[in-house]
Amino acid sequence: MDLSAMIPELLSALPLTLAITFTALVVGFCLALIATTLRVRRVPVISNLVDLYVSYARSVPVVLQLFVAFYGLPLLVALFGIDDFFSPNVAAMVALSFYHGGYLSEVMRPAYLAVERGQHDAADSLGYTFRQKIFRIVGPQAVHIGLPGYGNSVIYLIHNVALVMYIGAADVMATAHLIMERDYNQYQFETYLVLAVIYSVLCLIAWLIVRFFELRSPMQAPEATARGRARAAMIANV
């Protein structure tokens, strides 16, 4: 099989890879936001349970989390009389969402705590509610601090999506292995090289999107922006 036949077959599995990634990004972000809020506010008992969840997500290997979701969740929902609900794709989305939420919480929480205490005191002295303080004062600063870490967590998530093949999800990696087995492993190097390009492009796109928001953050240092404009003007004049 040549590359002209291999690439379209690999790309046919890309929508599932993107669907799993996007679902984990959205659901994981919501879980991280809730977990971070509860950990920062230190709600009795609940915050301790959230700490346990974050520890699980960060400590247990992702491939093991996939197996737990794939084999454990059907047993759990069967207690409510629901059968044949968790397919490999659904289990992959659930496991990676929980993983990404726990990992991302450890990006959000330090970013929130990195904002100077004086900013919190100033907002409190002005009579801001907790919600107003987050959205108007602390939030924009925490977002700017946490964006690089968020970009790293997205890239790690893209890498870990490749593991869903172990529970039977027919993503790009699983399709590549099917192609190699069908061709008696004659084109392993070529197949893995194409896979490397695909994942590199996905990570590059994720990095560019995060970098776009990072450079346009309202908390971007004015002197850094001025230096960038001056450098661009010097290049243009050469």
C-alpha positions as CSV (number, residue, x, y, z in Angstrom):
1,M,0.0,0.0,0.0
2,D,1.4,3.4,-0.9
3,L,0.8,6.7,0.9
4,S,-1.8,7.8,-1.5
5,A,-4.1,4.9,-0.4
6,M,-3.0,5.0,3.3
7,I,-3.6,8.6,4.1
8,P,-7.3,8.8,3.1
9,E,-7.9,5.7,5.2
10,L,-6.3,7.2,8.2
11,L,-8.0,10.5,7.8
12,S,-11.4,8.6,7.6
13,A,-10.9,7.8,11.3
14,L,-9.9,11.4,12.2
15,P,-13.5,12.6,12.9
16,L,-13.8,10.1,15.8
17,T,-10.4,11.2,17.2
18,L,-11.6,14.9,17.0
19,A,-15.0,14.1,18.5
20,I,-13.4,12.3,21.5
21,T,-10.9,15.2,21.9
22,F,-13.5,17.9,21.7
23,T,-15.9,16.2,24.1
24,A,-13.1,15.7,26.6
25,L,-12.0,19.3,26.2
26,V,-15.5,20.7,26.9
27,V,-16.6,18.4,29.6
28,G,-13.2,18.4,31.2
29,F,-13.1,22.2,31.3
30,C,-16.5,22.2,33.0
31,L,-15.4,19.6,35.6
32,A,-12.1,21.5,36.2
33,L,-14.0,24.8,36.7
34,I,-16.3,23.2,39.3
35,A,-13.5,21.3,41.0
36,T,-11.3,24.4,41.2
37,T,-14.2,26.5,42.6
38,L,-14.8,23.9,45.3
39,R,-11.1,23.5,46.1
40,V,-10.6,27.3,46.4
41,R,-13.7,27.8,48.5
42,R,-12.8,24.8,50.7
43,V,-16.4,23.5,51.2
44,P,-16.2,20.9,54.1
45,V,-16.2,17.3,53.0
46,I,-17.0,18.1,49.4
47,S,-13.6,19.8,48.8
48,N,-11.9,16.7,50.3
49,L,-13.8,14.5,47.8
50,V,-12.8,16.8,45.0
51,D,-9.2,16.6,46.1
52,L,-9.5,12.8,45.9
53,Y,-10.9,13.0,42.4
54,V,-8.0,15.3,41.3
55,S,-5.5,13.0,42.9
56,Y,-7.0,10.0,41.0
57,A,-7.0,11.8,37.7
58,R,-3.4,12.9,38.0
59,S,-1.9,9.8,39.7
60,V,-3.5,6.9,37.8
61,P,-2.1,6.2,34.3
62,V,-4.5,7.3,31.6
63,V,-4.7,3.9,30.0
64,L,-5.8,2.4,33.3
65,Q,-8.4,5.1,33.6
66,L,-9.7,4.0,30.2
67,F,-10.0,0.4,31.4
68,V,-11.8,1.5,34.6
69,A,-14.3,3.4,32.6
70,F,-14.8,0.7,30.0
71,Y,-15.2,-2.2,32.4
72,G,-16.5,-0.4,35.5
73,L,-19.1,2.1,34.2
74,P,-21.3,-0.6,32.6
75,L,-21.5,-2.4,36.0
76,L,-22.4,0.9,37.6
77,V,-25.2,1.8,35.2
78,A,-26.5,-1.8,35.3
79,L,-27.5,-1.2,38.9
80,F,-30.1,1.3,37.4
81,G,-31.4,-1.2,34.9
82,I,-29.5,0.3,31.9
83,D,-27.7,-2.1,29.6
84,D,-25.6,-1.7,26.5
85,F,-25.1,2.0,27.0
86,F,-21.3,2.3,27.2
87,S,-19.7,1.7,23.9
88,P,-15.9,2.1,23.6
89,N,-16.3,5.6,22.2
90,V,-18.5,6.7,25.1
91,A,-16.2,5.1,27.6
92,A,-13.2,6.9,26.0
93,M,-15.0,10.2,26.2
94,V,-16.0,9.7,29.9
95,A,-12.5,8.6,31.0
96,L,-10.6,11.3,29.1
97,S,-13.1,14.0,30.3
98,F,-12.5,13.0,33.9
99,Y,-8.7,12.8,33.3
100,H,-8.6,16.2,31.6
101,G,-10.8,17.8,34.3
102,G,-8.6,16.7,37.1
103,Y,-5.4,17.6,35.3
104,L,-6.8,21.0,34.3
105,S,-7.9,21.8,37.8
106,E,-4.3,21.8,38.8
107,V,-3.7,24.4,36.2
108,M,-6.6,26.6,37.2
109,R,-6.1,26.5,41.0
110,P,-2.4,27.7,40.9
111,A,-3.4,30.4,38.4
112,Y,-6.1,31.6,40.7
113,L,-3.8,31.5,43.7
114,A,-1.0,33.3,41.8
115,V,-3.1,36.5,41.6
116,E,-1.9,38.9,44.3
117,R,-3.9,38.9,47.5
118,G,-4.1,42.7,47.3
119,Q,-6.3,42.2,44.2
120,H,-8.8,40.2,46.2
121,D,-8.7,42.7,49.1
122,A,-9.3,45.6,46.7
123,A,-12.3,43.9,45.1
124,D,-13.7,43.1,48.6
125,S,-13.2,46.7,49.7
126,L,-15.3,47.8,46.7
127,G,-18.1,45.6,47.8
128,Y,-17.8,43.1,44.9
129,T,-19.6,39.8,45.2
130,F,-17.5,36.6,44.7
131,R,-18.9,36.3,41.2
132,Q,-18.1,40.0,40.3
133,K,-14.6,39.6,41.8
134,I,-13.9,36.6,39.6
135,F,-15.2,38.0,36.3
136,R,-14.0,41.5,36.7
137,I,-10.8,41.4,38.7
138,V,-9.3,38.1,39.5
139,G,-10.5,36.0,36.5
140,P,-8.8,38.0,33.7
141,Q,-5.5,37.8,35.6
142,A,-5.8,34.1,36.4
143,V,-6.7,33.3,32.8
144,H,-3.6,35.1,31.5
145,I,-1.4,33.2,34.0
146,G,-3.0,29.8,33.3
147,L,-3.1,30.0,29.5
148,P,0.3,28.4,28.9
149,G,-0.5,25.6,31.3
150,Y,-3.9,25.1,29.6
151,G,-2.1,24.8,26.3
152,N,0.1,22.0,27.7
153,S,-2.9,20.2,29.1
154,V,-4.6,20.3,25.7
155,I,-1.5,18.8,24.0
156,Y,-1.3,16.1,26.6
157,L,-5.0,15.3,26.0
158,I,-4.4,14.9,22.3
159,H,-1.5,12.6,23.0
160,N,-3.6,10.5,25.4
161,V,-6.4,10.1,22.9
162,A,-4.2,7.7,21.0
163,L,-4.6,5.3,23.9
164,V,-8.3,4.7,23.3
165,M,-7.4,2.0,20.8
166,Y,-6.8,-0.3,23.8
167,I,-10.5,-0.3,24.7
168,G,-11.6,-0.9,21.1
169,A,-12.3,2.7,19.9
170,A,-11.6,2.9,16.1
171,D,-9.6,6.2,16.2
172,V,-6.6,7.1,14.0
173,M,-4.2,5.0,16.0
174,A,-6.4,1.9,15.9
175,T,-7.0,2.3,12.2
176,A,-3.2,2.5,11.6
177,H,-2.7,-0.8,13.4
178,L,-5.4,-2.4,11.4
179,I,-3.7,-1.2,8.2
180,M,-0.4,-2.6,9.3
181,E,-1.9,-5.9,10.3
182,R,-3.7,-6.2,7.0
183,D,-0.5,-5.6,5.1
184,Y,1.5,-8.0,7.2
185,N,3.5,-5.2,8.9
186,Q,5.3,-4.3,5.7
187,Y,4.8,-0.5,6.0
188,Q,5.3,0.1,9.7
189,F,7.7,3.0,9.3
190,E,5.6,4.8,6.7
191,T,2.4,4.3,8.7
192,Y,3.9,5.7,12.0
193,L,5.5,8.6,10.1
194,V,2.0,9.6,8.7
195,L,0.6,9.3,12.3
196,A,3.4,11.5,13.6
197,V,2.5,14.2,11.1
198,I,-1.2,14.0,11.9
199,Y,-0.7,14.3,15.6
200,S,1.9,17.0,15.1
201,V,-0.6,19.0,13.1
202,L,-3.3,18.6,15.7
203,C,-0.9,19.8,18.5
204,L,0.3,22.7,16.4
205,I,-3.2,23.9,15.7
206,A,-4.0,23.6,19.5
207,W,-0.9,25.5,20.3
208,L,-1.6,28.3,17.8
209,I,-5.2,28.8,19.1
210,V,-4.0,29.0,22.7
211,R,-1.1,31.3,21.7
212,F,-3.6,33.6,19.8
213,F,-5.6,34.1,23.0
214,E,-2.5,34.5,25.1
215,L,-1.1,37.3,22.9
216,R,-4.5,39.1,22.9
217,S,-5.1,38.8,26.6
218,P,-6.0,42.1,28.2
219,M,-3.3,41.4,30.8
220,Q,-0.6,41.2,28.2
221,A,2.3,43.4,29.4
222,P,2.3,46.7,27.5
223,E,6.1,46.8,27.3
224,A,6.2,43.4,25.7
225,T,3.5,44.5,23.1
226,A,5.5,47.6,22.4
227,R,8.7,45.6,21.9
228,G,6.8,43.4,19.5
229,R,5.6,46.3,17.4
230,A,9.1,47.9,17.4
231,R,10.6,44.6,16.2
232,A,8.0,44.2,13.5
233,A,8.7,47.8,12.3
234,M,12.5,47.1,12.2
235,I,11.9,44.0,10.1
236,A,9.6,45.9,7.7
237,N,12.2,48.6,7.2
238,V,15.0,46.1,6.3
